[in-house]
């Protein structure tokens, strides 16, 4: 199947072909959703290198459970949830859960993310393009708010899709998004619009590297 033909094949058709043994076609699905999944993972894990590792694990896990995909939700939603919960599981291994807000609604000091992300050369170039202030502000958001912000504002998912991916109510999505915007502050919002679509970009060499590693692990 030629590259152009692969790109026009629907997710459902690709899944059926992969299930039938054409493992190499899993690459098409990975390239189709690598950007979204990386951004979702990166919204949980403030470390570029570790986020890339989690992305690989998420794709392997999705392949291992592909027979369990029943089509009740879209494949994109199904695999996004796998990536999100894989990222959460990784962070929970590294640290215990912390209280995000006090009784007055203020962010608890220990919940603030002060860790500086380890960056690849590609990530450093992207950070320069997008602007240190924007990405640093997003990284500083508590995980529970940052994830919703990335889903809604970066990936442009609607409230229903975001709720499905995160496994929370639509009202929770609205509340958390409102809180995330407030934390980023009004003056920052004017800069977010044109720049946010480039945040946590995952293309080129990094995308190729992840695809190659996953295909090697699943025998594609």
GUTISE-873624 format. One line per 8 residues: number of its first residue (from 1); their letters; for each residue x, y, z of N, C-alpha, C. Coordinates in nm, 3 decimals. Layout:
N
NUM> a> X,Y,Z,X,Y,Z,X,Y,Z  ... .
This chain:
220
1> xxxxxxxx> 0.085,-0.119,0.000,0.000,0.000,0.000,0.089,0.124,0.000  0.069,0.215,-0.098,0.148,0.335,-0.108,0.119,0.431,0.006  0.216,0.521,0.034,0.202,0.616,0.144,0.076,0.699,0.129  0.050,0.750,0.007,-0.068,0.833,-0.016,-0.196,0.754,0.008  -0.196,0.628,-0.029,-0.314,0.543,-0.007,-0.334,0.518,0.142  -0.223,0.499,0.215,-0.232,0.476,0.360,-0.297,0.594,0.431  -0.259,0.714,0.389,-0.309,0.833,0.456,-0.458,0.851,0.439  -0.515,0.795,0.334,-0.658,0.811,0.309,-0.742,0.702,0.374 .
9> xxxxxxxx> -0.678,0.600,0.429,-0.750,0.489,0.491,-0.799,0.533,0.629  -0.923,0.498,0.664,-0.980,0.538,0.793,-0.915,0.462,0.907  -0.931,0.515,1.027,-0.878,0.448,1.146,-0.933,0.307,1.158  -1.064,0.293,1.136,-1.130,0.163,1.151,-1.071,0.060,1.055  -1.049,0.101,0.930,-0.991,0.009,0.831,-0.849,-0.029,0.870  -0.771,0.069,0.914,-0.633,0.041,0.955,-0.629,-0.056,1.072  -0.717,-0.037,1.168,-0.721,-0.124,1.286,-0.753,-0.267,1.243  -0.847,-0.283,1.152,-0.882,-0.417,1.105,-0.764,-0.484,1.034 .
17> xxxxxxxx> -0.691,-0.406,0.955,-0.575,-0.460,0.884,-0.463,-0.498,0.980  -0.441,-0.414,1.082,-0.338,-0.444,1.182,-0.377,-0.569,1.259  -0.503,-0.578,1.298,-0.552,-0.697,1.369,-0.535,-0.823,1.285  -0.548,-0.807,1.152,-0.537,-0.922,1.061,-0.392,-0.963,1.037  -0.298,-0.885,1.093,-0.158,-0.924,1.082,-0.067,-0.827,1.010  -0.123,-0.721,0.951,-0.040,-0.623,0.881,0.011,-0.519,0.983  0.103,-0.563,1.067,0.152,-0.481,1.177,0.216,-0.351,1.131  0.278,-0.353,1.013,0.348,-0.235,0.963,0.254,-0.115,0.949 .
25> xxxxxxxx> 0.126,-0.140,0.926,0.031,-0.030,0.909,0.003,0.043,1.040  0.050,-0.014,1.150,0.035,0.056,1.279,0.109,0.189,1.275  0.210,0.196,1.190,0.286,0.321,1.175,0.196,0.436,1.133  0.098,0.409,1.048,0.009,0.514,1.000,-0.070,0.573,1.116  -0.119,0.487,1.204,-0.194,0.534,1.320,-0.104,0.615,1.413  0.018,0.568,1.433,0.110,0.640,1.521,0.140,0.779,1.467  0.172,0.788,1.340,0.204,0.918,1.282,0.082,1.010,1.280  -0.034,0.951,1.270,-0.158,1.029,1.267,-0.185,1.096,1.402 .
33> xxxxxxxx> -0.146,1.031,1.512,-0.182,1.081,1.645,-0.063,1.107,1.738  0.058,1.095,1.689,0.176,1.118,1.773,0.176,1.257,1.835  0.141,1.357,1.754,0.145,1.495,1.805,0.049,1.513,1.921  -0.075,1.466,1.903,-0.175,1.481,2.009,-0.132,1.406,2.134  -0.091,1.281,2.120,-0.057,1.200,2.237,0.063,1.256,2.311  0.161,1.306,2.237,0.278,1.364,2.303,0.237,1.486,2.385  0.154,1.570,2.328,0.111,1.690,2.400,0.033,1.654,2.527  -0.052,1.552,2.515,-0.129,1.509,2.631,-0.036,1.457,2.741 .
41> xxxxxxxx> 0.060,1.375,2.703,0.156,1.321,2.799,0.240,1.432,2.858  0.283,1.524,2.772,0.368,1.635,2.818,0.294,1.728,2.913  0.161,1.728,2.907,0.084,1.810,3.000,0.086,1.751,3.140  0.122,1.624,3.151,0.129,1.557,3.281,0.274,1.550,3.329  0.363,1.519,3.238,0.504,1.498,3.271,0.588,1.615,3.221  0.645,1.691,3.311,0.720,1.811,3.273,0.866,1.774,3.245  0.884,1.686,3.151,1.018,1.641,3.113,1.008,1.583,2.973  1.072,1.648,2.876,1.058,1.609,2.737,1.102,1.465,2.709 .
49> xxxxxxxx> 1.216,1.427,2.767,1.271,1.295,2.740,1.182,1.186,2.799  1.138,1.206,2.923,1.051,1.106,2.985,0.916,1.099,2.914  0.867,1.213,2.868,0.738,1.215,2.797,0.748,1.133,2.668  0.860,1.141,2.601,0.880,1.063,2.479,0.882,0.914,2.510  0.943,0.877,2.623,0.945,0.738,2.665,0.805,0.688,2.697  0.726,0.770,2.764,0.588,0.732,2.797,0.505,0.719,2.671  0.529,0.804,2.571,0.458,0.794,2.444,0.481,0.658,2.380  0.606,0.614,2.383,0.639,0.482,2.328,0.563,0.372,2.401 .
57> xxxxxxxx> 0.563,0.381,2.535,0.493,0.279,2.614,0.343,0.280,2.587  0.287,0.398,2.567,0.144,0.410,2.541,0.107,0.342,2.410  0.190,0.362,2.308,0.160,0.299,2.179,0.174,0.147,2.185  0.271,0.100,2.261,0.287,-0.045,2.278,0.167,-0.102,2.352  0.125,-0.034,2.458,0.009,-0.079,2.535,-0.117,-0.079,2.448  -0.135,0.024,2.367,-0.252,0.030,2.279,-0.251,-0.087,2.180  -0.133,-0.119,2.127,-0.123,-0.231,2.033,-0.158,-0.363,2.102  -0.108,-0.380,2.224,-0.132,-0.504,2.298,-0.279,-0.523,2.332 .
65> xxxxxxxx> -0.354,-0.412,2.339,-0.496,-0.418,2.374,-0.586,-0.380,2.257  -0.532,-0.385,2.135,-0.609,-0.342,2.019,-0.735,-0.425,1.998  -0.730,-0.552,2.036,-0.849,-0.637,2.023,-0.961,-0.594,2.116  -0.927,-0.513,2.218,-1.029,-0.467,2.313,-1.096,-0.338,2.266  -1.045,-0.279,2.159,-1.109,-0.159,2.106,-1.237,-0.199,2.035  -1.349,-0.149,2.087,-1.480,-0.190,2.037,-1.547,-0.085,1.948  -1.487,0.031,1.937,-1.542,0.132,1.849,-1.655,0.214,1.908  -1.683,0.198,2.037,-1.789,0.278,2.098,-1.749,0.425,2.107 .
73> xxxxxxxx> -1.621,0.449,2.128,-1.565,0.584,2.116,-1.472,0.582,1.995  -1.431,0.698,1.948,-1.338,0.702,1.835,-1.203,0.645,1.879  -1.126,0.597,1.783,-0.993,0.545,1.816,-0.907,0.654,1.876  -0.920,0.776,1.826,-0.839,0.886,1.877,-0.866,0.910,2.026  -0.993,0.902,2.065,-1.027,0.919,2.207,-0.975,0.802,2.289  -0.991,0.682,2.236,-0.947,0.560,2.306,-0.797,0.562,2.331  -0.719,0.593,2.229,-0.574,0.590,2.244,-0.525,0.711,2.325  -0.597,0.822,2.318,-0.560,0.938,2.399,-0.576,0.907,2.547 .
81> xxxxxxxx> -0.682,0.837,2.583,-0.703,0.799,2.723,-0.593,0.706,2.771  -0.551,0.614,2.685,-0.441,0.524,2.721,-0.315,0.605,2.749  -0.286,0.701,2.663,-0.166,0.783,2.680,-0.174,0.866,2.808  -0.290,0.923,2.833,-0.307,1.008,2.952,-0.289,0.927,3.080  -0.352,0.810,3.087,-0.341,0.730,3.209,-0.204,0.665,3.224  -0.137,0.642,3.112,0.001,0.593,3.119,0.091,0.700,3.180  0.066,0.825,3.143,0.143,0.935,3.199,0.114,0.952,3.348  -0.013,0.942,3.385,-0.049,0.953,3.526,0.017,0.842,3.608 .
89> xxxxxxxx> 0.015,0.722,3.553,0.075,0.608,3.624,0.224,0.630,3.645  0.291,0.689,3.547,0.434,0.715,3.559,0.461,0.816,3.671  0.381,0.923,3.676,0.404,1.024,3.778,0.373,0.970,3.918  0.274,0.882,3.929,0.237,0.829,4.060,0.343,0.735,4.115  0.421,0.677,4.026,0.531,0.593,4.072,0.642,0.678,4.131  0.653,0.801,4.081,0.764,0.887,4.123,0.732,0.973,4.244  0.606,0.999,4.266,0.571,1.085,4.379,0.432,1.051,4.430  0.408,1.081,4.555,0.275,1.057,4.610,0.184,1.174,4.571 .
97> xxxxxxxx> 0.055,1.151,4.572,-0.040,1.254,4.536,-0.037,1.368,4.637  -0.045,1.492,4.589,-0.041,1.608,4.676,-0.171,1.685,4.665  -0.208,1.755,4.773,-0.324,1.841,4.771,-0.293,1.960,4.683  -0.385,1.993,4.593,-0.363,2.102,4.498,-0.399,2.238,4.557  -0.517,2.246,4.623,-0.563,2.374,4.675,-0.594,2.364,4.823  -0.583,2.477,4.892,-0.625,2.480,5.031,-0.774,2.515,5.037  -0.828,2.532,5.156,-0.970,2.556,5.170,-1.014,2.688,5.109  -0.922,2.782,5.092,-0.954,2.910,5.032,-0.940,2.910,4.880 .
105> xxxxxxxx> -0.899,2.795,4.824,-0.884,2.785,4.680,-0.749,2.827,4.628  -0.656,2.857,4.717,-0.521,2.897,4.675,-0.436,2.774,4.647  -0.345,2.784,4.553,-0.258,2.672,4.519,-0.160,2.647,4.633  -0.155,2.522,4.679,-0.063,2.486,4.785,0.080,2.496,4.732  0.175,2.549,4.810,0.313,2.566,4.763,0.375,2.437,4.713  0.348,2.327,4.783,0.410,2.201,4.742,0.354,2.145,4.614  0.241,2.200,4.569,0.179,2.151,4.446,0.233,2.224,4.323  0.305,2.333,4.345,0.358,2.408,4.232,0.474,2.331,4.171 .
113> xxxxxxxx> 0.472,2.325,4.039,0.574,2.247,3.971,0.696,2.333,3.944  0.802,2.315,4.025,0.921,2.396,4.008,1.029,2.327,3.927  1.007,2.200,3.891,1.109,2.125,3.821,1.125,2.175,3.678  1.245,2.199,3.640,1.272,2.245,3.505,1.284,2.125,3.413  1.219,2.132,3.298,1.217,2.018,3.206,1.354,1.994,3.145  1.391,1.867,3.134,1.511,1.830,3.059,1.476,1.839,2.911  1.559,1.906,2.832,1.523,1.934,2.695,1.618,1.870,2.596  1.559,1.821,2.488,1.637,1.777,2.374,1.668,1.902,2.291 .
121> xxxxxxxx> 1.762,1.894,2.197,1.790,2.010,2.111,1.667,2.057,2.035  1.585,1.959,1.989,1.463,1.996,1.916,1.368,2.074,2.006  1.354,2.026,2.131,1.263,2.092,2.224,1.313,2.232,2.258  1.445,2.247,2.266,1.502,2.379,2.295,1.470,2.478,2.183  1.478,2.430,2.059,1.448,2.517,1.945,1.301,2.558,1.947  1.215,2.463,1.979,1.072,2.493,1.986,1.042,2.591,2.097  1.108,2.571,2.211,1.087,2.662,2.325,1.125,2.805,2.286  1.231,2.820,2.208,1.273,2.952,2.166,1.170,3.015,2.075 .
129> xxxxxxxx> 1.111,2.935,1.988,1.012,2.985,1.894,0.884,3.025,1.967  0.840,2.943,2.055,0.713,2.969,2.123,0.726,3.079,2.226  0.840,3.079,2.295,0.861,3.179,2.398,0.871,3.114,2.535  0.974,3.151,2.607,0.997,3.094,2.740,0.881,3.121,2.835  0.823,3.237,2.825,0.719,3.274,2.921,0.597,3.185,2.910  0.551,3.160,2.788,0.430,3.080,2.769,0.448,2.938,2.818  0.554,2.871,2.773,0.570,2.731,2.811,0.603,2.716,2.959  0.680,2.810,3.013,0.710,2.804,3.156,0.583,2.822,3.238 .
137> xxxxxxxx> 0.495,2.911,3.193,0.369,2.933,3.263,0.282,2.809,3.259  0.280,2.741,3.146,0.201,2.618,3.135,0.259,2.507,3.222  0.392,2.497,3.224,0.457,2.395,3.305,0.433,2.419,3.454  0.415,2.544,3.491,0.395,2.578,3.632,0.255,2.545,3.681  0.161,2.523,3.589,0.025,2.487,3.629,0.025,2.351,3.698  -0.055,2.335,3.802,-0.073,2.201,3.860,-0.124,2.105,3.752  -0.082,1.983,3.759,-0.113,1.884,3.657,-0.261,1.877,3.622  -0.349,1.883,3.722,-0.493,1.866,3.699,-0.548,1.977,3.610 .
145> xxxxxxxx> -0.490,2.097,3.617,-0.535,2.207,3.534,-0.462,2.208,3.399  -0.334,2.176,3.402,-0.254,2.179,3.280,-0.307,2.082,3.176  -0.350,1.964,3.220,-0.401,1.864,3.127,-0.526,1.914,3.055  -0.618,1.972,3.130,-0.741,2.025,3.070,-0.707,2.138,2.973  -0.615,2.224,3.011,-0.577,2.336,2.925,-0.520,2.285,2.792  -0.435,2.183,2.798,-0.375,2.129,2.676,-0.482,2.066,2.587  -0.572,1.987,2.647,-0.679,1.926,2.569,-0.765,2.031,2.499  -0.807,2.132,2.574,-0.903,2.228,2.521,-0.838,2.336,2.435 .
153> xxxxxxxx> -0.728,2.393,2.481,-0.671,2.508,2.412,-0.562,2.472,2.311  -0.484,2.369,2.340,-0.377,2.331,2.248,-0.429,2.234,2.143  -0.494,2.127,2.186,-0.546,2.027,2.093,-0.683,2.062,2.037  -0.748,2.163,2.095,-0.877,2.212,2.046,-0.988,2.107,2.053  -0.982,2.017,2.151,-1.091,1.924,2.173,-1.205,1.998,2.240  -1.329,1.955,2.215,-1.441,2.020,2.282,-1.458,1.964,2.422  -1.553,2.018,2.497,-1.571,1.980,2.636,-1.607,1.832,2.650  -1.693,1.783,2.564,-1.735,1.643,2.571,-1.617,1.550,2.545 .
161> xxxxxxxx> -1.540,1.579,2.441,-1.424,1.496,2.408,-1.321,1.497,2.521  -1.299,1.615,2.578,-1.202,1.627,2.687,-1.248,1.547,2.808  -1.376,1.555,2.840,-1.431,1.480,2.953,-1.415,1.330,2.931  -1.439,1.285,2.808,-1.424,1.142,2.776,-1.280,1.096,2.791  -1.187,1.178,2.744,-1.045,1.141,2.750,-0.994,1.138,2.893  -1.038,1.234,2.974,-0.989,1.243,3.112,-1.070,1.160,3.210  -1.187,1.115,3.167,-1.270,1.036,3.257,-1.332,1.119,3.368  -1.366,1.245,3.338,-1.429,1.333,3.436,-1.556,1.390,3.375 .
169> xxxxxxxx> -1.631,1.464,3.456,-1.756,1.524,3.407,-1.727,1.646,3.322  -1.825,1.684,3.239,-1.811,1.804,3.158,-1.800,1.927,3.247  -1.872,1.927,3.358,-1.865,2.040,3.451,-1.725,2.055,3.510  -1.661,1.941,3.540,-1.525,1.944,3.593,-1.429,2.003,3.490  -1.450,1.967,3.363,-1.366,2.022,3.257,-1.379,2.173,3.251  -1.502,2.222,3.256,-1.527,2.367,3.249,-1.464,2.439,3.368  -1.479,2.381,3.486,-1.426,2.443,3.607,-1.274,2.448,3.605  -1.213,2.337,3.566,-1.067,2.331,3.564,-1.009,2.423,3.457 .
177> xxxxxxxx> -1.076,2.431,3.342,-1.028,2.520,3.237,-1.036,2.665,3.282  -1.143,2.701,3.349,-1.157,2.837,3.401,-1.044,2.867,3.500  -1.014,2.772,3.586,-0.908,2.790,3.685,-0.771,2.800,3.618  -0.749,2.718,3.514,-0.622,2.721,3.443,-0.600,2.857,3.378  -0.703,2.910,3.316,-0.692,3.040,3.252,-0.661,3.149,3.354  -0.727,3.138,3.469,-0.705,3.238,3.573,-0.561,3.235,3.622  -0.504,3.112,3.637,-0.368,3.098,3.685,-0.266,3.151,3.585  -0.297,3.139,3.458,-0.206,3.190,3.355,-0.209,3.342,3.345 .
185> xxxxxxxx> -0.314,3.400,3.404,-0.331,3.544,3.412,-0.373,3.606,3.279  -0.454,3.711,3.294,-0.516,3.775,3.177,-0.413,3.830,3.079  -0.307,3.888,3.128,-0.210,3.947,3.036,-0.137,3.843,2.951  -0.131,3.718,3.003,-0.066,3.613,2.926,-0.157,3.562,2.815  -0.288,3.571,2.834,-0.382,3.517,2.737,-0.367,3.581,2.600  -0.325,3.708,2.594,-0.311,3.774,2.465,-0.200,3.710,2.381  -0.104,3.644,2.449,0.007,3.580,2.377,-0.020,3.434,2.344  -0.116,3.374,2.410,-0.140,3.230,2.394,-0.196,3.196,2.257 .
193> xxxxxxxx> -0.292,3.275,2.208,-0.362,3.241,2.085,-0.275,3.198,1.969  -0.189,3.287,1.914,-0.110,3.250,1.796,0.003,3.153,1.824  0.046,3.143,1.949,0.165,3.061,1.980,0.132,2.923,2.030  0.014,2.904,2.090,-0.012,2.781,2.163,-0.017,2.657,2.076  -0.050,2.672,1.947,-0.057,2.555,1.861,0.080,2.492,1.836  0.187,2.565,1.869,0.322,2.511,1.849,0.382,2.455,1.978  0.309,2.463,2.088,0.360,2.417,2.215,0.370,2.265,2.219  0.478,2.213,2.278,0.501,2.069,2.291,0.497,2.000,2.155 .
201> xxxxxxxx> 0.554,2.061,2.056,0.552,2.003,1.922,0.630,1.872,1.919  0.583,1.779,1.837,0.647,1.647,1.831,0.645,1.599,1.687  0.746,1.639,1.611,0.749,1.604,1.470,0.891,1.565,1.430  0.909,1.541,1.302,1.041,1.515,1.248,1.113,1.396,1.309  1.238,1.419,1.350,1.324,1.311,1.400,1.262,1.243,1.522  1.203,1.319,1.612,1.148,1.260,1.734,1.030,1.168,1.703  0.945,1.211,1.610,0.833,1.128,1.569,0.883,1.000,1.502  0.981,1.015,1.412,1.039,0.899,1.343,1.100,0.801,1.443 .
209> xxxxxxxx> 1.169,0.854,1.543,1.235,0.770,1.643,1.135,0.687,1.722  1.026,0.749,1.763,0.925,0.677,1.840,0.858,0.571,1.755  0.823,0.605,1.631,0.760,0.508,1.541,0.851,0.387,1.521  0.979,0.412,1.496,1.073,0.301,1.474,1.086,0.212,1.594  1.093,0.271,1.713,1.108,0.192,1.836,0.985,0.108,1.864  0.867,0.168,1.845,0.743,0.092,1.870,0.729,-0.023,1.771  0.753,0.004,1.643,0.743,-0.102,1.542,0.841,-0.215,1.570  0.960,-0.179,1.617,1.058,-0.280,1.652,1.008,-0.368,1.768 .
217> xxxx> 0.943,-0.304,1.865,0.895,-0.379,1.983,0.775,-0.468,1.950  0.689,-0.423,1.856,0.570,-0.504,1.825,0.592,-0.595,1.705  0.710,-0.586,1.646,0.744,-0.678,1.536,0.691,-0.634,1.401  0.667,-0.501,1.387,0.614,-0.450,1.261,0.723,-0.422,1.159 .
